[in-house]
């Protein structure tokens, strides 16, 4: 079926697309550089006031917001508002009665929006293991708060590291992992499939999730978006004639059904309830498609049939867990009530801070209408966000991922995630939890090699502080079952009893109440979350014991708190606390409650239900009481503990009460970030308080097991560490990574010991200035005598009807099976033809944002476009200079090396264009221009060459995105066992003249103890005075694309298993793009040990894992030029090499 528009998009709306207009073309054409996440977020959640476009010359410019002109109205905020506006007006508790927002169906008619009333637990009739009620998901009959994070296995192609990431997620409180499965990664050619080799091994993902104790939310598409080439569709697919992706078209349906059938069977056998069939029992939910169809200005014809077919295809292969779709923000697309039997649950995504990492401080405004939206449109199911902002992507030329990590950092986690809780979300998955690397050509043009995303786990697999902030929330959630069914009964706009919660209007409170447990949760934040001011406030709270008025409280800038009354912790009831509860456990019959301590000039109070007369209650133990005053008094039904701190107290306070017997542990920030609660059992499942082992001190505690009277802890250290454990007295021994820890008793109820950290000096990295480098010319194709007879011959037709070539033959690389990176073209023509004499050439070349190209004529440099951060294509008229063309009747040879940055994602939702995956890569127009107008001049022929073998990949482990068409790769010079014996030695620190392409390679050793984990990155730097592109190969893997004049990336992490403890090979393809002959040389080139950790995680060895295969069987002799002519080394002004 064809794609159609139902109405055009208003210009103001296009300008309001905050994060999709960062990159533009040089020909006045708007292009994308966004997460492309959701149209709903485009007009709202991304609330930056700066929009990107371009001027008439094609240079990027910015527009200021014009008072929300032409923005789409959203659910009313006290009478109306616009998504993305400042949250000065607070939300009414329920939507106005006069709202009449109906969903518009495919036929244009309004859907009634009605839904049957909920009636307790429900399921889809297929799998009783996963059920839900109006507010909560149940797994195995138990209510759970789903706290999940996104992970892409294909962005970390070392299967033995997947468990590493999963253990870190589990340790920081996650109970699920959400996974996009990548069709193109597993289907390199029509009819060719790989779900088993190396990083393609799907089953290993589920096995790792089970071992770590995580449920899996499976998201196999078939389209995923995800800032990856073609949104995860295979390169070969988008080349097919008249293919209409993401529709019910016959051809597209045929191909996605085969994909879903194959991957669906693997997912199905790993569903919860299928353990007896040999699966892992980890998959609890499945998503169809992604962010599909926004009904406002564009739709895919046949979309309902398409979604119905996908859902049925899932069912046909045995997927019986609930199916959902990730809606485009609050677009009201695919509400289950309107598509019975197609979808079971509803979820929406949210990126409230957008993607402008240039400004990590501004635009800190929350959404306040989620609750009203769900009550209006999906009142009888849990509030679910399958993608909530966990970071942000960074485009070419951007500020870098550390800025994104700051923008969506600790404060963001603290405020926005708690706001979601206040808005009654009980299912949250954060995009991304670990971003990984766009190694090879996985990327789409809006991103570069790194996909760090500013996520909680960095690309180097290290924990950012933000994930430990999230851990505090996650541990609280898994210890607080009463929160799952707590109703939103009031907020500062509509207080539950008509009396304001605080006398300070700058402080905003939301009250959640569970009547069955009589527990109340007060989510406290700034009324203007964008404020940088600290606030003193009081708080009126309700409890079983009457109203309480809490005074002397402080709220730091960009901070939120969840305070409780009537909170059950084992046998104890915490009547109120001015500190946030972290978790609790009953140890040897005594309840132990952990609190997050705020000591910034604020005393703390905790009251416990306990009937006693007025008296002072003895305290048996206080650990950490220096600079602390503690009193405990009893009045009537409550025992109140008051704590006063000296300014700057930063540590841990432990208090033991005699009557009632109660242990309280207060941990200050950031001290609390090293608190861990590993679960002492295997497999995923709801965590009970008794299953936790409570630990403080290490950098990471991966897991814990109990064996008799011994607790075994496994984890990581960065330094010598004091280990503190809160465990039963029945536990006699504690081991750390297999070694027993000598324990001592604290003066209170904890025990401690000391752990030895790593020795950083034991890590030995090479000095790349001192190793021997080999080099050769990687562009023999410019030689006029180069033999290109085996190259693809350009055809006189194209399969791309959406973006047809302007000249023939067709020079679109993808139509010849070349889908990745640089492609080399050789054209032949005579200078003097019957139609006249050639004087110039007109070129239009497409490669996606930040691409570039270079051209040579008869072996000499002709022209180059080094690229920039906004152009996706270049249009050039190049005049030939005297002496460049042959006048002897022989052929001229023009050689063009054109780079590309993956295929565009589908932008039907974000730009109303459903054909963007078909944007070509390569030459759209190549026309000879004569000395006079209207001359008919023609090329004799064109040939082209991309990656070795095209779609017939001989390196299946790294296929299909690893290689492009550069000569060095075609002959296998990036493989470890390539024979470089006869190559000349030459250092990249000296360099060679530009323009040209040179390949360097060297062998080196890395050594460190096998019990260490050493994240390593390669740092590069080429002078800003020259322009160059560099491909980085480590043991055959293309792990980086460095473009010095665009940036921002200069440091490239390399995963263990790709770089190994032992011998390695580094290859550098250096493409100098300047027209003058200055040397392209490195000012910086070194390996950096990002961190050194001693670890209990098993050593990763890519060689033993089969991830570093050598030269493919049979070699690549057919791609070798007859003669290699090394580029001569260039001498500096002193005559030195």
FIGUVO-123985 format. One record per residue (C-alpha): x, y, z; residue in three letters. Coordinates in steps of 0.5 Angstrom, whole numbers, plus 500, padded with zeros to 3 digits. Example, Ala and Ser with C-alpha at 12.3 -4.5 7.8 and 13.67 -1.06 7.14 Angstrom:
BEGIN
525491516ala 527498514ser 
This chain:
BEGIN
500500500unk 502507499unk 504512504unk 499518505unk 498525508unk 492527511unk 494534512unk 500538512unk 504540518unk 504547520unk 511551519unk 510553526unk 510545528unk 516544524unk 520549527unk 518546534unk 521540533unk 526541538unk 531536537unk 530533530unk 533540526unk 540540529unk 543537522unk 541540516unk 543539508unk 547544504unk 542545499unk 537548504unk 533541506unk 531540513unk 534533515unk 534529522unk 539529528unk 535526533unk 533520537unk 527521532unk 523518538unk 516521538unk 512526535unk 509527542unk 515529545unk 517533539unk 512538541unk 512538548unk 517534553unk 523537549unk 522544552unk 528547550unk 526554547unk 532553541unk 530550535unk 535549529unk 534550522unk 539553516unk 539559512unk 539560505unk 547558505unk 545552508unk 549554515unk 546552521unk 542557525unk 537557531unk 530560532unk 527563538unk 521560541unk 515565539unk 510564544unk 509557542unk 506559536unk 502554532unk 504549537unk 499543538unk 495544544unk 495539550unk 491536555unk 489542559unk 493545565unk 488550569unk 484551562unk 489550557unk 497550555unk 502547551unk 506541551unk 513544553unk 511550556unk 514552563unk 510548569unk 508555573unk 501552573unk 500546576unk 496540574unk 489539577unk 488532580unk 483530574unk 482533567unk 476538566unk 470535565unk 469539558unk 475535555unk 473531549unk 479528546unk 477522542unk 482518538unk 481519530unk 481512527unk 484510520unk 478512517unk 478519520unk 472517525unk 473519532unk 473513536unk 469513543unk 475512548unk 470508552unk 473502556unk 470496560unk 471497567unk 477494570unk 475488575unk 481485579unk 486481575unk 486480568unk 490477563unk 490476555unk 488469556unk 494466554unk 499466559unk 497467566unk 504468569unk 503475567unk 497479569unk 495486571unk 490490574unk 488497574unk 495500577unk 500494577unk 503488573unk 503481576unk 508476575unk 507469578unk 502472582unk 506477585unk 505485584unk 512488582unk 514495580unk 517494573unk 524498574unk 528496567unk 533499562unk 534499555unk 540495552unk 543493545unk 547487545unk 549489538unk 552495540unk 557491545unk 559484540unk 562480546unk 557475549unk 561474555unk 560482557unk 553481557unk 552478563unk 557484566unk 552489564unk 546485567unk 549484573unk 551491574unk 543493572unk 541488577unk 546490583unk 543497582unk 536495583unk 533494576unk 529487575unk 528487568unk 532489561unk 529492555unk 532489549unk 531492541unk 533486537unk 536488530unk 533485524unk 539487519unk 544485524unk 542478523unk 539478516unk 545480512unk 543478505unk 536476503unk 535468505unk 541469510unk 540468517unk 545468523unk 542468530unk 548464533unk 555466531unk 559471536unk 555477538unk 549474534unk 548469539unk 541471541unk 540465546unk 546468550unk 542474552unk 537470555unk 541466559unk 545472561unk 539475563unk 537469567unk 543468571unk 543476573unk 536475575unk 533480570unk 526479566unk 526481559unk 522486555unk 523483548unk 522489543unk 524485536unk 520491531unk 521489526unk 522496526unk 526499532unk 529506530unk 534506535unk 539511532unk 541505527unk 542504520unk 535504517unk 532503524unk 534496524unk 532494517unk 537490513unk 540494508unk 538490502unk 531490504unk 531498503unk 534497496unk 528493493unk 524496488unk 517500491unk 518497498unk 514501503unk 517499509unk 512499516unk 506498511unk 501492510unk 505492503unk 505485500unk 513485499unk 515488506unk 510483509unk 513477506unk 520479509unk 518481516unk 514475517unk 520471516unk 524475521unk 519475526unk 518467525unk 525466526unk 527471532unk 520470535unk 521462536unk 527464540unk 523469544unk 518464545unk 521459548unk 524464553unk 518466556unk 516466563unk 512459564unk 516455558unk 522453563unk 520446562unk 521447554unk 528448556unk 528456556unk 530461561unk 523463563unk 525471563unk 521474557unk 515477560unk 513482555unk 513483548unk 513490544unk 511490536unk 513496532unk 516502535unk 513509536unk 509508530unk 503512527unk 501519530unk 494521527unk 495528527unk 499530520unk 501523517unk 499516517unk 501509514unk 496507510unk 494500512unk 497501519unk 491497523unk 492491518unk 500491519unk 500492526unk 494486527unk 499482522unk 505483527unk 501481533unk 498475530unk 505473527unk 508473534unk 502469537unk 503464531unk 510463533unk 508462540unk 509468544unk 503469549unk 506474554unk 502481554unk 504485547unk 504492547unk 506498543unk 511504545unk 507510543unk 509516540unk 509520547unk 502522549unk 499521542unk 494516544unk 496511538unk 494504539unk 490504545unk 488497547unk 481498547unk 481500540unk 485494538unk 482488542unk 486482541unk 492486538unk 495489544unk 494487551unk 498493555unk 499501553unk 505504554unk 508511552unk 515514551unk 518520554unk 524525553unk 522531557unk 529534557unk 530533549unk 537532546unk 540539547unk 546537551unk 549544549unk 545546555unk 545541561unk 543546566unk 537549562unk 530546561unk 529542567unk 522542567unk 518536569unk 511533565unk 505534570unk 500531566unk 501524565unk 496522571unk 491525567unk 492523561unk 492515563unk 486516567unk 483519561unk 485514556unk 488508559unk 485508566unk 484500567unk 492498566unk 498500569unk 502506567unk 507504563unk 513508560unk 517503555unk 522508554unk 523514559unk 529518558unk 535515561unk 540520557unk 541523550unk 544522544unk 549526541unk 550528534unk 556530530unk 559536532unk 556536539unk 558537545unk 560530547unk 557525552unk 559527558unk 555533557unk 549529556unk 550525562unk 550532566unk 544534563unk 540527564unk 544526571unk 544525578unk 539531579unk 535529573unk 534522576unk 532524583unk 527529580unk 524526574unk 524519576unk 520521583unk 515525579unk 514519575unk 512515581unk 508521583unk 504521577unk 503513578unk 507510573unk 509503576unk 512500570unk 518504567unk 524502563unk 530507561unk 533509555unk 539507555unk 541504561unk 547502557unk 549505550unk 555502548unk 558503541unk 556504534unk 562500532unk 563499524unk 557502521unk 551500525unk 550508526unk 545512522unk 547519520unk 545523526unk 550520531unk 557518531unk 561512533unk 560512541unk 553511543unk 554512550unk 548516551unk 550519558unk 547513560unk 547510568unk 553505565unk 558509561unk 560506554unk 567504558unk 562499563unk 563504569unk 558506573unk 556513573unk 553517579unk 546517576unk 545510576unk 547509584unk 542515585unk 537511581unk 539505585unk 536509592unk 530509588unk 530502586unk 531499592unk 526503595unk 521501590unk 522494591unk 521494599unk 515498598unk 509494596unk 504498598unk 506504593unk 504499588unk 496500589unk 497507593unk 492512590unk 493519588unk 489523593unk 492530593unk 497535591unk 499542592unk 494544587unk 488540590unk 490538597unk 486532600unk 484535606unk 483542603unk 489545607unk 496546603unk 501541605unk 506547606unk 506554607unk 512555602unk 509556595unk 515554592unk 515547594unk 510542591unk 507536594unk 503530591unk 500525596unk 499518595unk 495513599unk 494506600unk 488505604unk 489498606unk 496499609unk 494506611unk 501508608unk 502515605unk 507517600unk 509525599unk 513526593unk 516533595unk 519537589unk 520545587unk 514548584unk 518550579unk 523545578unk 527549573unk 529553579unk 536553582unk 534556589unk 534552595unk 528552599unk 526551607unk 519549608unk 514546613unk 510540611unk 503538614unk 502530613unk 496525615unk 497519618unk 494514622unk 496518628unk 493524626unk 496530622unk 503532623unk 506538622unk 514537620unk 518544620unk 525545619unk 526542612unk 530543607unk 529542599unk 536543595unk 536546588unk 533540583unk 531535588unk 525531590unk 524527596unk 519521598unk 517522605unk 512517608unk 507516614unk 505509616unk 510505613unk 511498614unk 518495615unk 517488617unk 514488624unk 515496625unk 511501623unk 515508621unk 509513623unk 513518620unk 520520617unk 524526615unk 529522611unk 527518605unk 527510607unk 532506603unk 530499604unk 529494610unk 530487613unk 529483619unk 535481621unk 535476627unk 528478629unk 530485629unk 527490624unk 533494621unk 531500617unk 536504612unk 535511611unk 538516606unk 540522610unk 540529608unk 545533613unk 545539609unk 544543616unk 537539617unk 536535623unk 532529622unk 526526625unk 523519625unk 517516629unk 515509630unk 509506633unk 510504640unk 505505646unk 509508652unk 508513657unk 512520656unk 519518658unk 526518655unk 528511651unk 534508652unk 539507646unk 543501646unk 548503641unk 550509636unk 555508631unk 558514628unk 555519633unk 561524633unk 558531631unk 551528632unk 546529638unk 541523638unk 535523643unk 529518643unk 522520647unk 516517647unk 509520648unk 503516647unk 503511641unk 509514638unk 517514640unk 520519636unk 528519635unk 531526634unk 538527631unk 542533630unk 548534626unk 554538625unk 554542619unk 558538614unk 557531617unk 558526611unk 558518614unk 554513617unk 550513623unk 547507626unk 542507632unk 539501636unk 533502640unk 532498646unk 524498646unk 522497641unk 527493639unk 529497632unk 535498628unk 536504624unk 542506619unk 542513616unk 547514610unk 549520607unk 550522600unk 554520597unk 556515602unk 550512601unk 552510593unk 556505595unk 550501599unk 548495596unk 543490597unk 544483592unk 539478592unk 541471595unk 538467590unk 538465582unk 534467577unk 529473576unk 523474581unk 520479586unk 525480591unk 523479598unk 526483604unk 529477607unk 533475600unk 537481601unk 544481603unk 546488606unk 553491604unk 556498604unk 563499601unk 565496595unk 565500588unk 560494586unk 557488589unk 555484583unk 551478587unk 551474593unk 550467595unk 549463602unk 552457603unk 551454610unk 554459615unk 558463609unk 556469605unk 559469598unk 560476595unk 562477588unk 564484586unk 569490584unk 574494587unk 577501585unk 581502591unk 582499598unk 575498601unk 572498608unk 567492607unk 561493612unk 555488612unk 549487616unk 547480617unk 545474621unk 549472627unk 548465624unk 553467618unk 560466621unk 564467614unk 564472609unk 568471602unk 570476597unk 571474590unk 573467593unk 577470599unk 575470606unk 574476609unk 577477617unk 570480620unk 570485626unk 564487630unk 562494630unk 560497637unk 553496634unk 549491630unk 554491623unk 560487622unk 566490618unk 573488614unk 578490609unk 578489602unk 585490598unk 584494592unk 588493585unk 595495584unk 594500578unk 602499576unk 600492575unk 597494568unk 602495562unk 600499556unk 604500550unk 607506548unk 605507541unk 610512539unk 615506540unk 612500537unk 614498530unk 609501525unk 608498518unk 604502512unk 602502505unk 598506500unk 591504501unk 588508495unk 592504489unk 585505485unk 587512483unk 593509478unk 590510471unk 592503470unk 589500476unk 585493474unk 578494476unk 575489471unk 572485477unk 568491480unk 561492479unk 559495473unk 554501473unk 547499471unk 542504466unk 536503471unk 535504479unk 530501484unk 529507488unk 523510486unk 523515492unk 529518490unk 531517483unk 538518480unk 538525476unk 543521471unk 544514469unk 548509470unk 545509477unk 551510482unk 547508488unk 552503492unk 546500496unk 543497489unk 550493488unk 550490495unk 554495498unk 551498504unk 557501509unk 561506509unk 566508503unk 565506496unk 570507491unk 568509484unk 572509477unk 569513471unk 571513464unk 570519459unk 574522453unk 576529453unk 574531446unk 567528444unk 562528438unk 558533442unk 564537444unk 569538449unk 569537457unk 570543461unk 567541468unk 563535472unk 557536476unk 556532482unk 551531487unk 553526492unk 549523498unk 552520504unk 548522510unk 550528515unk 558528516unk 560524510unk 565527506unk 568525499unk 574526495unk 576526487unk 582525483unk 582525476unk 588521472unk 591520479unk 591527481unk 587530486unk 581534483unk 576536489unk 574534496unk 569535501unk 571534508unk 564534511unk 561538516unk 556537522unk 549539518unk 550537510unk 547530508unk 549531501unk 554536497unk 552539490unk 558541486unk 560544479unk 568542479unk 572546473unk 577542470unk 584546470unk 589546464unk 593540464unk 588535468unk 585532462unk 588528457unk 588530450unk 591524447unk 585521445unk 586516451unk 581515457unk 580520463unk 579516469unk 576520475unk 576516482unk 571518487unk 571516494unk 565517498unk 564516505unk 557514508unk 554514515unk 549509515unk 542509512unk 537514515unk 531512519unk 524512517unk 521519519unk 514518517unk 512520524unk 517525525unk 518529518unk 511526515unk 516522510unk 515514510unk 521514505unk 527516508unk 530509509unk 531510501unk 535516501unk 541514497unk 548513499unk 553515493unk 552519487unk 546521485unk 548525479unk 555525475unk 554530469unk 560532464unk 559539462unk 562542456unk 565549454unk 559551451unk 551550453unk 547544451unk 553539449unk 551532450unk 557529453unk 557522456unk 561517460unk 564511457unk 563507463unk 562507471unk 565501476unk 564501483unk 567497489unk 565497496unk 566492502unk 569485500unk 564481497unk 558486498unk 552482501unk 556475501unk 560476507unk 566472509unk 567474516unk 561472519unk 563474526unk 563481525unk 558482519unk 555485516unk 556492519unk 564492520unk 567493513unk 567498508unk 570499501unk 577502502unk 583497499unk 586496506unk 580492508unk 578489502unk 585485502unk 584484509unk 590488512unk 586489518unk 586482520unk 591480525unk 594474521unk 595479515unk 602478512unk 605485513unk 613482513unk 614486506unk 611492508unk 615499509unk 616501517unk 613508518unk 610512524unk 603515524unk 606521528unk 610523522unk 605522517unk 604522509unk 602528505unk 595529504unk 590528500unk 590520500unk 589514504unk 594511508unk 594504512unk 598503518unk 598497523unk 602495529unk 602489534unk 602491541unk 601487548unk 597489554unk 598485560unk 595486567unk 592480572unk 587476570unk 583478576unk 583485573unk 578489569unk 581494565unk 577499561unk 581501555unk 580507550unk 584509544unk 585517544unk 587520537unk 589527536unk 590530529unk 592538528unk 586542527unk 590545521unk 588539517unk 582535515unk 582527516unk 578521517unk 581515521unk 578508521unk 580505528unk 581497527unk 582493533unk 584485532unk 579486526unk 574490529unk 572497526unk 571500533unk 571508531unk 571513526unk 575519528unk 573526524unk 578531527unk 574537523unk 567535526unk 568531532unk 566531538unk 569524539unk 577523540unk 577518545unk 574511543unk 573505548unk 575498546unk 571492549unk 575487553unk 574481548unk 576485542unk 582488545unk 585482549unk 590481555unk 596479551unk 597480544unk 593485539unk 593488532unk 591496531unk 590498524unk 589505522unk 586507515unk 588515515unk 584519509unk 587526508unk 582530505unk 586537504unk 588539497unk 595541499unk 600537501unk 601538508unk 603531512unk 597528516unk 600526522unk 598524529unk 599529535unk 596524540unk 595517539unk 595513546unk 591508550unk 588510556unk 586506562unk 580509564unk 579505570unk 583499574unk 578494578unk 579488581unk 574484580unk 570477581unk 568477574unk 571472570unk 576474565unk 574476558unk 578473552unk 576474545unk 580469542unk 578463546unk 571466545unk 572466537unk 571473537unk 578474533unk 578470527unk 583471522unk 583472515unk 577469512unk 578462509unk 581462502unk 584469503unk 582476499unk 588475494unk 583477488unk 582484491unk 590485491unk 592490486unk 598488482unk 603492485unk 603496491unk 606503491unk 608505498unk 607512500unk 613516501unk 615518508unk 615526508unk 621530511unk 620536515unk 623542515unk 629539518unk 630534513unk 628529518unk 623523517unk 
